[in-house]
Amino acid sequence: MCLDKKRAWIVTGTASGILTLWDIRFGLMIKTWKTVSATTSGSSRIYQCVIHPCRGRGRWIIVAVETTQSTSQNVPSTLLEIWDIETTKLVETYGTRVISKVPATLEEPQDHSGGVTEPTAAAAIVALVRARQHGLGIQGTRRPSSEIPPREPILNGPSPDIRALVVGHEFGGHSTISRSVGSSLNAEGHSAVGRGYMVSGSEDRKLTLWDISKVERTTILSGAELDNEKPSYRYFPLPECFERSDGHQISTTSSSSSSTTSYVETWMTSAQTSQQNRPSQRMTLLTNSQQNLLRPHQDTITALACIDSPFRYGIVSGDRAGGIKVWRVDGAD
């Protein structure tokens, strides 16, 4: 649920991706609509819903939705949808994608003599691996079931779904949040005090500090697999129509003059990194968990809060396993 600061209206989100605007002064349902993620995929759970801290004059809401796996690397998975509840229009989105950076490989030399040649070593290894996968021996005979080693079940990695979300005008200056929305916005509907920020906790245990005014200043506070993992952030114009699974198209803008902005988090992976990012097996997960007990969250982040006492730039996060961590962000200015 998302409550207006003047307690005039409330927006509710459901597990099927439906948003409903209520007038709580008279107990009336004003309108109801589906998120784009729910329309394209059929159903998309809504995890969080908050008022935009610095845009829309208190009429924009930020909705954390369940992501769907994209078949194309150029199409990001939507994490957040920003809606104008007055016009029921999608105005902004935040998404993430992974782009594989495959190094250039040399082609194997081809034989143009026309004679029968022996298979190369690489081809022999590929044939052997395929035979092993089908339970066959080197000679092509099926191996007994007792000789086939049992394979451990492969567990799918956690999704980047945002489960907890905290917003504000200026990170570290939380006193500005309590001011009325009208007094802190300029003529264009942007915040006149602070640049706006979001702190998100996701299912893949990442804690991210989003800079709303300059998305390229966004940083991952904790949860990256490697210390040198640093995604890039930039914005793209979003197409005005999305195609649903049944072939129909839906419009995300009410007029052709208005445009929707998409802020995308892009991860670059090489061929070696993509092999390391495959779903881990059970023993690998247990070993990594034991080695990272004193490191960031080991389960889904479900609760977040910002504090300015006893120190500024503080964040308190809680996960599904019951762990609570207090963070102090250095260099947040």
Helices and strands as residue ranges (DSSP letters): E 2-3, E 9-13, E 18-23, E 28-34, H 36-41, E 46-51, G 56-58, E 60-65, E 77-84, E 89-101, H 121-133, G 145-147, E 162-168, G 174-178, G 182-184, E 197-202, E 207-211, G 215-217, E 219-222, E 232-238, E 241-243, E 249-251, E 260-270, H 271-276, H 282-291, E 301-307, E 314-319, E 324-328
